[in-house]
Amino acid sequence: MQSLDDGFLFRALLDSMPDSVYVKDRGARLTRVSRSMTRNLGFADPAEVVGKSDVDLFGTDFGHRTYIEDLRVMDTDEAISGLIESRQLADGRLNWTLTTKLPVHDAAGQVIGLLGISREINELKEAEVSLQYLATHDSLTSLPNRFLLMDRLTQVLARAERDTVPFGVLFVDIDDFKAINDTSGHESGDAVLRSIAARMLSCVRASDTVARLGGDEFVVILEHARRDEASAIADRIRVSVCEPIIDQRRQHLVTASVGISLFPDHAADASGLITAADYAMYLAKRNGKDRSAMCPTDGLPSAETPAP
C-alpha cells in the first residue's frame, strides 16, 4: 500500500479538484498544474503545460497583467484572494475567473513561488449582467428606465456645464393611450408601446437617449441640441408615432404630445429639466394634442400661480 506522503496527497488534490490549480516558480513559470486546468487549456498532459508562462499560454495582454499580480504576491509575501480576472477567448467571448494566489515558502521561509486556484465564474457574471440590465432597463421596451435616465441626464448635464453647450429634453406622452388598453386589451397595448419605442429610437441620434418613465410616458435626452434641433426632432417623433401600427391584423392609430425644455434656458438641473419638459407637454395637450410645445421662456408657473 502506497504511503500517504505529502507529495502523493498534493498530486491527488491536483487531480481531483474541479478548479484550475497551479504552482509557479519565482519567474512566474508553471511547475505544476492540475488535470482540470490542463483540460481547460486544451492540452492532453500536464507535462505539456509545465515550463510555460501566462504570456506563452494567453498572449501578451493578459499574460503581463497576471505576471504583475504574481510578482506582487511573491515580492510582498502576501496572498491575493477573490481576484476577478477576464480574458478573451478565440471565439470572442470573455472567460471570467475568480482566483486566489498564495505565496509558497521553502524550509527556510523564503518565498520560492506561488500556488494559484482559479474557478470559472462565467454563469455568475452572466447573471450579474442580466440583473444589472433588469435594474436599469424597462422590461417591456428594453429602453433605459427612470434610474438609468437620471444617471445619463446627470452625465450629459455635467458635460454641458463643462463645455458650455446647450442640450434638450423631450417629454413624450401618447395621447389617449388608455383607450387602446380598454378596447383592444393590454397585450395590444404592450405591442403598440414596443412599436412606439422602436420608432422613437429611429428618430434620434446615436448619442441621444430614449427612456420610458412608465405607462405611456417617455423622455428623450438630446445631447448638443439647440432650440431648432430639439423642435425638429420632436416633430419627427410625432410624425413617426402617427404612422399606423399593425398588431395581429388590427390597425392602431395613435398620436403623441411632446414637451421641450432646454439647458440652460429652462432649468439647470436634471429634475428641473424633466419637470419643465413635462409642463411644456401639458401645454401641447391643452392646445389640441398631437403637438409639440417649447417650455415658456419665463419657465414654470410659480406655486402661487396655477398652471394655465
Backbone bond lengths (Angstrom), bond angles and torsions (degrees), N, CA, C in turn:
res aa  C-N    CA-C-N  psi(-1)  N-CA   C-N-CA  omega(-1)  CA-C   N-CA-C  phi
1 M - - - 1.469 - - 1.532 109.01 -
2 Q 1.339 114.89 131.48 1.461 119.03 -176.17 1.522 110.92 -70.75
3 S 1.331 115.46 140.04 1.460 120.74 179.68 1.529 109.86 -71.17
4 L 1.355 114.69 140.13 1.456 119.61 178.85 1.524 109.68 -85.53
5 D 1.335 115.64 64.97 1.455 118.51 178.76 1.528 109.88 -77.88
6 D 1.342 114.99 173.34 1.462 119.54 -175.49 1.514 112.05 -61.73
7 G 1.341 116.74 -39.26 1.461 120.12 -179.38 1.512 111.88 -63.60
8 F 1.329 116.66 -42.27 1.469 121.20 179.71 1.518 110.08 -64.42
9 L 1.329 116.73 -44.77 1.454 120.52 -179.83 1.527 111.63 -62.96
10 F 1.331 116.63 -39.27 1.458 119.82 179.80 1.525 110.90 -65.67
11 R 1.355 116.81 -43.31 1.463 119.84 178.63 1.528 110.63 -64.09
12 A 1.336 116.97 -39.12 1.462 120.33 178.44 1.525 110.43 -63.52
13 L 1.329 116.33 -38.55 1.461 120.68 178.40 1.524 110.60 -64.94
14 L 1.323 116.77 -44.92 1.459 120.56 179.48 1.529 111.47 -60.19
15 D 1.323 116.21 -40.89 1.464 120.60 -175.63 1.523 113.34 -75.48
16 S 1.335 117.75 -22.93 1.460 120.19 -173.49 1.523 113.99 -100.87
17 M 1.331 118.92 -20.94 1.466 120.39 -175.88 1.521 111.19 -74.85
18 P 1.344 116.88 135.19 1.465 119.41 177.20 1.523 112.81 -73.95
19 D 1.332 117.67 -20.76 1.456 121.14 178.32 1.516 110.44 -76.70
20 S 1.330 115.69 161.45 1.458 120.79 173.69 1.524 108.42 -81.02
21 V 1.339 115.99 117.11 1.464 121.74 -179.51 1.520 108.11 -118.08
22 Y 1.323 116.19 136.78 1.460 119.51 -177.13 1.516 110.38 -150.47
23 V 1.335 114.52 159.55 1.461 122.06 174.04 1.517 107.42 -125.82
24 K 1.343 115.88 136.43 1.460 121.34 178.25 1.518 109.72 -121.84
25 D 1.341 115.20 152.13 1.462 119.58 175.86 1.521 109.43 -88.45
26 R 1.323 116.14 -174.60 1.463 119.81 -176.72 1.522 112.22 -64.67
27 G 1.306 117.13 -19.99 1.465 120.71 176.48 1.513 112.61 -88.24
28 A 1.337 116.26 6.97 1.471 123.00 179.65 1.521 111.95 64.40
29 R 1.331 116.22 31.04 1.461 120.89 173.47 1.520 109.24 -103.85
30 L 1.319 115.62 144.43 1.454 121.73 -175.42 1.526 111.20 -70.22
31 T 1.325 115.21 130.59 1.470 119.66 175.61 1.523 111.26 -113.81
32 R 1.331 118.34 -24.24 1.464 123.76 175.03 1.516 108.12 -143.01
33 V 1.325 117.02 141.64 1.467 120.96 175.09 1.522 108.73 -140.68
34 S 1.312 116.02 148.03 1.461 119.86 178.17 1.524 110.22 -77.54
35 R 1.321 115.44 160.64 1.464 120.08 178.53 1.534 110.36 -64.90
36 S 1.332 116.29 -34.86 1.453 119.53 178.33 1.529 110.71 -62.04
37 M 1.319 117.42 -44.10 1.458 120.77 178.14 1.517 110.59 -65.10
38 T 1.324 116.64 -39.08 1.458 120.69 178.53 1.519 110.84 -58.26
39 R 1.341 116.39 -46.66 1.467 120.46 179.39 1.524 110.92 -65.02
40 N 1.339 116.86 -42.47 1.459 120.07 -179.16 1.524 112.07 -61.41
41 L 1.314 116.82 -30.68 1.465 121.23 -179.97 1.523 112.62 -85.30
42 G 1.332 116.73 -6.19 1.462 120.25 177.82 1.512 114.80 87.63
43 F 1.336 117.03 19.70 1.469 121.02 178.28 1.526 109.21 -105.67
44 A 1.335 114.91 158.75 1.466 120.23 -179.60 1.521 111.99 -93.75
45 D 1.326 117.05 -30.89 1.466 121.45 -174.01 1.517 109.24 -130.91
46 P 1.344 117.82 134.87 1.466 120.19 177.88 1.521 112.92 -55.57
47 A 1.318 117.23 -28.84 1.470 119.77 -179.20 1.526 111.77 -62.24
48 E 1.329 116.93 -25.25 1.462 120.18 179.51 1.528 111.85 -70.54
49 V 1.334 116.98 -19.99 1.462 121.28 -176.41 1.524 111.53 -97.21
50 V 1.324 117.01 -29.07 1.469 121.92 -177.74 1.528 110.19 -57.80
51 G 1.323 115.79 134.98 1.462 121.90 179.62 1.512 113.74 95.02
52 K 1.309 116.50 -11.90 1.460 119.59 -179.02 1.532 110.39 -88.76
53 S 1.336 115.85 155.75 1.463 122.24 174.27 1.524 108.52 -104.73
54 D 1.317 116.04 171.43 1.465 119.51 177.25 1.526 111.65 -65.56
55 V 1.333 116.89 -29.96 1.471 119.58 175.22 1.523 109.58 -63.41
56 D 1.344 116.54 -42.18 1.468 120.14 178.33 1.527 111.30 -61.44
57 L 1.326 116.15 -39.94 1.466 120.72 -172.74 1.526 113.17 -86.57
58 F 1.334 116.35 -36.65 1.463 118.94 -169.37 1.525 114.73 -121.12
59 G 1.312 117.76 -2.87 1.454 119.64 -178.98 1.515 112.88 96.32
60 T 1.330 114.57 170.79 1.459 120.94 -171.70 1.521 113.30 -65.51
61 D 1.321 117.80 -47.08 1.461 120.76 -172.91 1.527 111.55 -60.44
62 F 1.330 116.84 -59.32 1.458 120.35 -179.25 1.530 110.84 -67.77
63 G 1.320 117.15 -38.46 1.456 120.73 -178.64 1.510 113.13 -61.31
64 H 1.328 117.52 -41.72 1.466 120.37 179.50 1.527 111.14 -67.93
65 R 1.338 116.36 -37.07 1.474 119.45 179.06 1.525 111.01 -63.22
66 T 1.335 116.69 -45.34 1.458 118.77 -179.34 1.528 111.29 -71.19
67 Y 1.322 117.52 -31.07 1.466 120.97 178.67 1.531 110.38 -62.04
68 I 1.343 116.16 -41.09 1.464 120.29 178.51 1.521 110.70 -62.68
69 E 1.350 116.36 -42.54 1.464 120.08 178.30 1.528 110.54 -64.89
70 D 1.330 117.12 -40.98 1.464 120.83 179.15 1.524 111.03 -60.53
71 L 1.332 116.13 -46.30 1.464 119.78 179.80 1.521 111.15 -61.96
72 R 1.324 116.24 -38.08 1.470 119.54 -179.59 1.530 110.49 -62.65
73 V 1.321 116.98 -41.37 1.464 120.69 178.72 1.526 110.53 -63.70
74 M 1.332 116.60 -45.88 1.463 120.23 -174.49 1.526 112.48 -76.98
75 D 1.331 117.47 -34.61 1.464 120.04 -178.90 1.523 112.36 -75.80
76 T 1.321 116.98 -33.70 1.466 120.79 -178.13 1.519 112.54 -94.63
77 D 1.342 117.08 -12.72 1.470 122.25 -175.66 1.531 110.56 58.21
78 E 1.335 115.59 37.17 1.458 121.16 179.20 1.526 109.86 -127.05
79 A 1.323 115.79 135.06 1.450 121.08 -178.91 1.527 111.48 -73.94
80 I 1.329 115.82 155.13 1.463 123.18 171.16 1.517 106.79 -115.70
81 S 1.326 116.52 126.94 1.464 120.75 -179.00 1.517 109.74 -125.05
82 G 1.323 116.00 140.32 1.460 120.19 176.96 1.507 113.83 73.18
83 L 1.334 118.01 30.28 1.461 122.14 179.26 1.528 109.25 -78.39
84 I 1.324 117.36 119.84 1.466 121.58 178.64 1.517 108.53 -96.20
85 E 1.328 115.55 122.63 1.453 121.84 -178.39 1.522 109.62 -125.62
86 S 1.321 116.00 154.93 1.461 120.40 175.57 1.518 109.12 -141.60
87 R 1.311 114.76 145.21 1.461 120.40 174.52 1.522 108.29 -141.39
88 Q 1.323 114.61 149.82 1.460 119.90 -177.66 1.519 110.32 -84.92
89 L 1.327 115.81 129.60 1.453 121.58 178.24 1.528 109.88 -83.32
90 A 1.331 115.39 171.11 1.465 120.43 -177.20 1.525 111.86 -60.89
91 D 1.340 117.05 -30.41 1.470 120.05 -178.89 1.519 112.81 -86.51
92 G 1.338 117.69 6.35 1.450 121.54 176.91 1.511 115.05 94.95
93 R 1.339 118.13 -14.46 1.461 121.13 -179.70 1.528 110.45 -74.06
94 L 1.330 115.53 154.93 1.455 120.73 174.46 1.523 109.39 -92.85
95 N 1.318 116.13 133.64 1.460 121.46 175.40 1.530 107.78 -104.89
96 W 1.342 115.95 116.77 1.458 121.43 -176.50 1.520 110.40 -100.70
97 T 1.324 115.78 136.60 1.463 120.81 179.21 1.529 110.29 -133.54
98 L 1.325 114.39 150.47 1.462 122.57 173.14 1.520 106.87 -110.67
99 T 1.320 116.96 119.02 1.458 121.13 -168.00 1.526 112.39 -123.16
100 T 1.321 114.92 142.68 1.463 123.12 169.85 1.523 108.03 -119.38
101 K 1.326 117.05 134.38 1.461 122.16 178.96 1.522 108.94 -126.17
102 L 1.331 115.58 126.75 1.463 122.07 -176.28 1.522 109.88 -122.05
103 P 1.336 118.24 136.12 1.463 119.46 175.71 1.531 111.05 -67.80
104 V 1.326 116.80 144.07 1.463 123.29 177.68 1.536 108.07 -110.37
105 H 1.348 116.60 132.23 1.467 121.54 -175.28 1.517 110.69 -113.01
106 D 1.338 115.29 153.43 1.461 119.85 171.27 1.525 109.15 -89.20
107 A 1.327 116.18 -174.83 1.463 120.29 -176.28 1.524 112.06 -62.67
108 A 1.348 116.83 -25.64 1.462 120.44 -179.82 1.520 112.43 -87.82
109 G 1.332 117.25 -0.52 1.449 120.70 178.74 1.509 114.77 88.87
110 Q 1.344 116.97 6.95 1.450 120.68 179.34 1.540 110.12 -84.41
111 V 1.320 115.89 142.78 1.467 120.19 178.70 1.523 109.19 -73.54
112 I 1.310 116.25 121.90 1.470 120.77 -178.75 1.529 112.18 -116.48
113 G 1.313 116.56 1.52 1.462 119.42 -179.97 1.518 110.42 166.73
114 L 1.322 115.36 -159.87 1.465 119.29 178.42 1.517 110.13 -146.11
115 L 1.322 114.05 156.48 1.461 122.81 174.34 1.523 107.23 -112.40
116 G 1.335 115.46 128.95 1.450 119.98 -179.45 1.521 111.91 -120.17
117 I 1.314 115.94 144.05 1.461 122.20 176.03 1.524 107.19 -132.38
118 S 1.336 116.57 119.18 1.457 121.47 -177.94 1.522 110.31 -121.98
119 R 1.321 115.08 135.92 1.475 120.83 178.01 1.522 108.53 -124.13
120 E 1.327 116.27 131.75 1.459 120.06 177.15 1.533 109.96 -69.81
121 I 1.336 116.17 134.26 1.462 121.49 -178.93 1.536 110.50 -127.43
122 N 1.325 115.97 34.45 1.464 119.76 -177.23 1.527 112.17 -60.62
123 E 1.328 116.72 -43.31 1.467 119.20 -179.40 1.529 110.96 -65.00
124 L 1.323 116.09 -37.56 1.460 120.23 178.10 1.527 111.14 -65.02
125 K 1.334 116.56 -42.21 1.458 120.32 179.36 1.519 111.02 -66.55
126 E 1.339 116.73 -38.84 1.460 120.00 177.54 1.525 110.69 -62.81
127 A 1.335 116.23 -41.00 1.463 120.00 177.90 1.528 110.53 -65.32
128 E 1.339 116.30 -38.65 1.459 120.65 179.46 1.522 110.78 -64.14
129 V 1.343 116.16 -44.24 1.467 120.71 178.97 1.520 109.98 -63.42
130 S 1.339 116.05 -41.37 1.461 120.43 179.68 1.529 111.09 -62.55
131 L 1.333 116.90 -43.05 1.461 120.51 179.12 1.523 111.29 -66.01
132 Q 1.332 116.56 -38.96 1.458 119.91 177.86 1.520 110.64 -63.26
133 Y 1.339 115.81 -40.46 1.460 120.12 179.67 1.523 110.25 -64.82
134 L 1.329 116.53 -45.18 1.455 120.27 -179.68 1.525 111.47 -63.11
135 A 1.323 116.25 -32.78 1.465 120.26 -178.71 1.521 112.56 -74.91
136 T 1.333 117.70 -18.63 1.462 120.45 -173.92 1.525 113.66 -119.52
137 H 1.341 117.76 -1.32 1.458 120.22 -177.46 1.525 111.40 -130.08
138 D 1.308 114.93 150.49 1.457 122.26 177.14 1.529 109.02 -72.62
139 S 1.309 117.03 129.57 1.466 120.75 -174.55 1.523 112.57 -69.84
140 L 1.322 118.93 -25.33 1.468 121.09 -177.89 1.524 112.04 -82.15
141 T 1.326 117.37 -48.42 1.465 121.42 -173.08 1.519 113.93 -103.23
142 S 1.338 117.18 -11.79 1.473 123.43 -174.61 1.526 112.84 66.76
143 L 1.320 117.20 10.54 1.459 119.85 174.54 1.528 109.71 -77.46
144 P 1.330 118.57 159.53 1.464 120.29 171.34 1.522 110.64 -53.91
145 N 1.334 116.00 142.61 1.460 119.68 177.38 1.529 109.89 -92.80
146 R 1.335 116.38 -172.25 1.460 120.40 -177.16 1.527 112.26 -58.46
147 F 1.343 116.54 -39.56 1.468 120.20 -178.27 1.529 110.78 -61.83
148 L 1.342 116.90 -50.09 1.463 120.13 -179.15 1.521 110.86 -69.52
149 L 1.336 117.10 -34.69 1.459 120.31 176.59 1.526 110.99 -56.82
150 M 1.339 117.25 -49.24 1.455 120.22 -177.77 1.520 111.26 -65.18
151 D 1.333 116.36 -35.59 1.466 119.81 177.71 1.530 110.43 -63.83
152 R 1.334 116.95 -46.84 1.464 120.24 -179.51 1.521 111.60 -68.44
153 L 1.322 116.21 -37.88 1.464 119.20 179.00 1.518 110.75 -64.49
154 T 1.310 117.00 -38.02 1.466 120.69 177.05 1.519 111.00 -63.79
155 Q 1.333 117.01 -39.52 1.464 120.67 178.75 1.531 111.54 -67.53
156 V 1.344 116.16 -44.08 1.464 119.97 178.47 1.522 110.14 -62.16
157 L 1.324 116.04 -40.01 1.465 120.95 178.93 1.524 110.80 -61.80
158 A 1.319 116.94 -42.50 1.468 120.41 179.62 1.528 111.09 -63.49
159 R 1.342 116.55 -41.50 1.468 119.36 178.89 1.531 110.96 -67.24
160 A 1.330 116.44 -39.30 1.466 120.00 -179.76 1.521 111.30 -65.20
161 E 1.324 116.92 -39.79 1.460 120.42 178.13 1.526 110.74 -66.53
162 R 1.326 115.61 -39.43 1.467 119.68 -179.27 1.523 111.77 -67.67
163 D 1.349 116.60 -43.79 1.462 121.22 -174.56 1.525 113.19 -94.31
164 T 1.337 116.42 -2.49 1.476 122.39 -178.75 1.528 110.29 54.58
165 V 1.321 116.65 55.74 1.464 121.53 178.53 1.531 108.69 -127.93
166 P 1.330 117.13 149.58 1.465 119.93 179.86 1.519 111.47 -83.12
167 F 1.312 116.72 162.46 1.467 121.80 168.72 1.521 108.18 -152.63
168 G 1.324 115.81 165.89 1.448 120.06 -174.80 1.515 113.23 -120.18
169 V 1.317 115.75 155.86 1.457 123.26 173.96 1.528 107.70 -128.19
170 L 1.330 116.52 129.12 1.456 122.18 177.00 1.521 109.27 -109.58
171 F 1.317 116.18 136.05 1.465 121.90 172.60 1.523 106.25 -111.25
172 V 1.340 116.17 115.62 1.468 121.70 -174.17 1.522 109.17 -111.85
173 D 1.328 115.27 126.48 1.465 120.72 177.89 1.530 108.18 -124.73
174 I 1.338 116.40 130.41 1.457 120.79 179.45 1.530 108.45 -79.74
175 D 1.323 115.89 123.74 1.466 120.79 -175.33 1.528 111.17 -69.44
176 D 1.324 115.86 131.53 1.472 122.63 174.27 1.526 113.07 51.27
177 F 1.315 116.85 37.92 1.460 119.37 -177.95 1.524 111.84 -65.92
178 K 1.310 117.11 -29.83 1.470 120.49 -178.96 1.524 111.62 -55.70
179 A 1.329 116.90 -30.95 1.465 120.10 -178.51 1.528 111.81 -63.67
180 I 1.326 116.91 -32.18 1.466 119.65 178.85 1.520 109.92 -67.34
181 N 1.320 117.19 -45.72 1.467 119.74 177.55 1.527 111.11 -62.01
182 D 1.332 116.96 -38.76 1.461 120.38 -176.93 1.519 112.47 -70.86
183 T 1.327 117.55 -37.50 1.465 120.37 -175.05 1.521 113.66 -94.67
184 S 1.341 117.11 -32.42 1.475 120.05 -174.80 1.522 113.19 -112.54
185 G 1.316 118.17 -11.47 1.454 121.18 179.73 1.513 112.19 98.17
186 H 1.325 114.84 159.82 1.464 120.37 -176.40 1.528 112.49 -68.86
187 E 1.323 117.74 -27.69 1.467 119.14 178.32 1.520 110.39 -63.97
188 S 1.334 116.62 -43.21 1.462 120.27 176.10 1.520 110.67 -66.28
189 G 1.332 115.71 -39.33 1.456 119.22 177.88 1.517 112.02 -60.25
190 D 1.333 116.30 -41.29 1.466 120.17 178.03 1.529 111.10 -63.98
191 A 1.335 116.49 -40.68 1.466 120.26 179.52 1.527 110.44 -63.57
192 V 1.324 116.94 -38.75 1.464 120.80 178.40 1.528 110.12 -64.82
193 L 1.318 117.47 -43.11 1.468 120.43 179.72 1.524 111.44 -63.21
194 R 1.328 116.89 -39.53 1.467 119.47 177.59 1.531 110.70 -63.84
195 S 1.320 116.92 -40.84 1.467 120.16 178.50 1.522 110.88 -64.98
196 I 1.324 116.33 -42.46 1.469 120.12 179.03 1.524 110.49 -62.50
197 A 1.327 117.20 -42.11 1.467 120.41 179.13 1.518 110.92 -59.60
198 A 1.341 116.85 -44.03 1.465 120.53 179.99 1.529 110.85 -64.61
199 R 1.316 116.73 -39.49 1.462 119.94 179.74 1.518 111.51 -66.67
200 M 1.317 116.47 -40.41 1.460 119.13 179.22 1.523 110.88 -63.58
201 L 1.320 116.56 -39.98 1.467 119.72 177.89 1.525 111.51 -61.25
202 S 1.327 116.68 -34.97 1.469 120.41 -179.08 1.526 112.02 -72.78
203 C 1.336 117.12 -13.90 1.461 121.29 -177.07 1.524 113.26 -93.49
204 V 1.322 117.73 -10.04 1.464 120.02 -174.59 1.526 110.31 -114.92
205 R 1.319 115.30 173.90 1.460 121.72 -179.84 1.522 110.59 -88.22
206 A 1.321 115.48 164.81 1.470 120.02 -178.56 1.522 111.45 -61.95
207 S 1.318 117.79 -28.29 1.468 121.29 -178.52 1.526 112.82 -81.50
208 D 1.323 117.52 -9.73 1.460 121.47 -178.47 1.523 110.98 -87.14
209 T 1.321 116.45 165.96 1.467 122.60 179.96 1.523 109.59 -125.21
210 V 1.329 115.92 129.76 1.459 121.87 171.31 1.518 107.13 -111.73
211 A 1.324 117.58 123.61 1.461 122.19 -177.51 1.527 109.76 -128.20
212 R 1.322 115.27 153.13 1.466 120.60 175.56 1.528 108.38 -107.50
213 L 1.322 115.81 122.19 1.459 120.09 177.67 1.518 111.33 -77.21
214 G 1.320 116.11 -28.43 1.452 121.49 -175.04 1.511 109.25 138.76
215 G 1.322 117.26 156.71 1.449 120.02 -179.57 1.519 110.75 57.85
216 D 1.338 116.26 -127.84 1.469 120.73 -179.08 1.523 111.39 -109.98
217 E 1.327 117.39 27.16 1.454 122.15 -178.28 1.530 111.16 -111.17
218 F 1.330 114.88 133.07 1.461 122.33 -179.52 1.528 108.73 -129.94
219 V 1.326 115.11 153.90 1.464 121.37 174.54 1.523 108.23 -129.18
220 V 1.326 114.76 137.82 1.467 120.92 179.07 1.523 108.72 -120.83
221 I 1.328 116.56 131.28 1.465 121.93 174.20 1.520 107.46 -101.83
222 L 1.323 116.40 121.96 1.467 121.97 179.95 1.523 108.83 -109.12
223 E 1.315 116.31 98.47 1.461 120.20 -176.75 1.525 110.22 -73.15
224 H 1.311 116.45 141.18 1.468 123.24 178.96 1.528 110.65 53.85
225 A 1.319 117.75 48.36 1.464 121.92 -179.63 1.522 110.29 -119.28
226 R 1.333 115.35 131.17 1.454 120.33 175.40 1.526 109.91 -93.60
227 R 1.310 116.59 -178.70 1.460 122.11 -173.48 1.527 111.94 -56.42
228 D 1.345 117.77 -48.86 1.463 119.84 -176.93 1.523 111.58 -67.68
229 E 1.352 117.50 -36.19 1.470 120.37 179.08 1.521 110.69 -68.03
230 A 1.325 117.42 -42.41 1.463 120.94 179.47 1.525 110.58 -63.49
231 S 1.335 116.69 -41.50 1.465 120.48 179.33 1.519 110.94 -64.94
232 A 1.330 116.40 -40.47 1.463 119.86 -179.26 1.525 111.48 -65.11
233 I 1.327 117.14 -41.18 1.467 119.69 179.46 1.515 110.67 -69.40
234 A 1.335 117.42 -36.92 1.461 120.51 177.18 1.523 110.67 -60.45
235 D 1.333 116.93 -43.51 1.462 120.38 178.46 1.526 111.47 -67.74
236 R 1.325 116.13 -35.64 1.467 120.00 177.95 1.529 110.11 -63.13
237 I 1.312 117.12 -41.18 1.468 120.78 178.00 1.524 110.52 -63.62
238 R 1.338 117.40 -44.33 1.469 120.22 179.94 1.526 111.47 -59.82
239 V 1.326 116.25 -45.17 1.465 120.68 -179.13 1.521 110.59 -63.54
240 S 1.341 116.54 -41.29 1.463 120.15 -179.41 1.518 111.46 -66.34
241 V 1.331 117.12 -42.62 1.466 121.09 -179.47 1.522 111.04 -63.67
242 C 1.347 117.61 -32.27 1.466 121.71 -176.88 1.527 113.50 -69.06
243 E 1.324 117.65 -19.39 1.466 119.71 179.44 1.522 109.57 -62.03
244 P 1.345 118.24 140.38 1.471 120.69 -178.48 1.526 112.37 -56.06
245 I 1.308 115.48 141.88 1.460 122.42 177.21 1.523 107.94 -112.25
246 I 1.320 116.16 122.38 1.462 121.32 -177.94 1.519 108.68 -100.84
247 D 1.337 116.13 123.82 1.456 121.61 177.33 1.523 108.69 -135.37
248 Q 1.352 115.18 116.36 1.469 120.76 -179.77 1.530 110.76 50.59
249 R 1.344 114.85 50.99 1.468 123.35 177.38 1.525 113.05 64.68
250 R 1.306 117.23 11.13 1.463 121.65 177.44 1.521 107.93 -109.36
251 Q 1.311 115.71 133.84 1.460 120.95 -178.35 1.523 109.99 -98.53
252 H 1.330 115.18 131.49 1.462 120.94 177.99 1.527 108.52 -116.95
253 L 1.309 115.79 132.23 1.458 121.57 176.32 1.518 107.97 -113.91
254 V 1.316 115.94 118.74 1.460 120.53 -179.38 1.518 109.57 -130.00
255 T 1.307 115.60 159.55 1.460 121.91 174.71 1.523 108.74 -129.71
256 A 1.314 115.82 168.16 1.468 120.49 -178.73 1.516 110.09 -134.68
257 S 1.314 115.42 145.54 1.462 122.38 172.33 1.522 107.53 -110.09
258 V 1.334 115.72 134.28 1.467 120.58 -172.39 1.522 110.10 -126.15
259 G 1.320 115.64 128.31 1.456 121.54 173.76 1.513 110.10 -106.96
260 I 1.328 116.66 144.72 1.468 121.68 -174.46 1.525 109.60 -124.98
261 S 1.321 115.80 132.05 1.463 120.94 169.54 1.516 108.46 -127.88
262 L 1.319 115.61 155.17 1.461 120.91 -176.86 1.522 110.49 -128.20
263 F 1.312 114.91 143.19 1.467 121.09 169.67 1.518 107.48 -97.86
264 P 1.316 119.66 130.18 1.477 127.18 7.71 1.531 113.39 -101.36
265 D 1.337 118.06 11.79 1.465 121.16 -171.66 1.521 113.55 -62.54
266 H 1.339 117.14 -41.03 1.462 120.06 -170.09 1.523 114.24 -109.66
267 A 1.308 118.06 -20.08 1.466 121.84 177.66 1.515 108.73 -167.99
268 A 1.332 115.20 159.04 1.461 120.36 -178.09 1.524 112.35 -117.78
269 D 1.343 117.02 9.06 1.465 119.87 178.07 1.526 108.86 -138.80
270 A 1.325 115.74 165.86 1.461 121.17 -172.82 1.523 112.28 -61.94
271 S 1.319 117.25 -51.30 1.460 120.70 -178.29 1.521 111.34 -62.67
272 G 1.327 116.41 -39.02 1.458 120.26 179.79 1.517 112.49 -63.75
273 L 1.315 117.20 -37.95 1.460 121.26 179.46 1.528 111.49 -66.73
274 I 1.331 116.00 -41.13 1.470 119.17 178.33 1.526 110.03 -67.40
275 T 1.322 117.48 -41.70 1.461 121.11 178.75 1.526 110.95 -62.18
276 A 1.338 116.92 -41.92 1.460 120.89 179.67 1.530 110.74 -65.20
277 A 1.342 117.06 -40.49 1.462 120.29 178.20 1.526 111.05 -67.52
278 D 1.322 116.43 -37.07 1.467 121.24 177.07 1.535 110.14 -63.09
279 Y 1.315 116.50 -42.83 1.467 120.75 178.05 1.529 110.54 -63.02
280 A 1.335 117.16 -42.30 1.463 120.60 177.92 1.527 110.97 -63.39
281 M 1.335 117.27 -36.28 1.462 120.51 176.40 1.519 110.71 -63.65
282 Y 1.336 116.85 -39.01 1.469 121.33 176.44 1.527 110.04 -59.73
283 L 1.332 116.99 -42.10 1.464 120.58 178.46 1.521 110.99 -63.95
284 A 1.349 116.99 -38.76 1.468 120.77 178.56 1.524 110.58 -63.12
285 K 1.335 117.36 -43.65 1.464 120.98 179.09 1.534 111.07 -65.30
286 R 1.323 116.41 -39.20 1.456 120.18 -178.55 1.525 110.96 -64.30
287 N 1.328 115.85 -27.78 1.466 120.65 -177.56 1.525 112.87 -90.57
288 G 1.335 118.02 8.15 1.456 119.04 172.62 1.504 116.63 127.22
289 K 1.324 119.53 5.87 1.467 123.62 179.57 1.537 110.83 62.82
290 D 1.335 116.44 173.85 1.465 122.67 -176.32 1.527 109.97 47.37
291 R 1.314 114.75 43.46 1.466 120.56 -179.33 1.526 109.33 -138.39
292 S 1.318 114.91 164.90 1.458 120.27 170.28 1.519 107.97 -121.04
293 A 1.315 116.11 150.55 1.466 120.71 -178.74 1.518 109.11 -144.11
294 M 1.314 114.89 142.44 1.460 121.58 175.52 1.516 108.81 -89.91
295 C 1.322 116.47 141.21 1.463 120.14 175.16 1.530 108.43 -57.90
296 P 1.327 117.73 136.70 1.466 119.47 -179.81 1.526 111.48 -56.66
297 T 1.312 115.05 150.34 1.473 119.51 -178.28 1.517 111.55 -63.91
298 D 1.334 116.95 -26.11 1.471 118.93 178.24 1.522 111.63 -87.03
299 G 1.369 116.89 7.73 1.451 121.15 172.30 1.507 113.48 78.37
300 L 1.329 116.20 -155.79 1.457 122.65 -175.97 1.523 111.27 -78.71
301 P 1.340 116.18 154.66 1.457 117.99 174.87 1.517 110.52 -65.43
302 S 1.299 116.97 150.51 1.456 120.90 179.66 1.514 109.68 -74.74
303 A 1.335 116.29 169.05 1.454 120.79 179.51 1.516 111.12 -62.91
304 E 1.362 117.17 -28.95 1.464 120.65 -179.17 1.518 112.26 -80.66
305 T 1.366 116.13 -19.66 1.438 119.98 -177.52 1.518 109.83 -111.72
306 P 1.322 119.37 110.55 1.459 120.96 -177.68 1.513 111.76 -63.94
307 A 1.330 116.17 152.39 1.458 120.90 178.31 1.512 109.15 -61.53
308 P 1.346 118.37 144.16 1.459 120.80 -178.75 1.523 111.41 -67.59
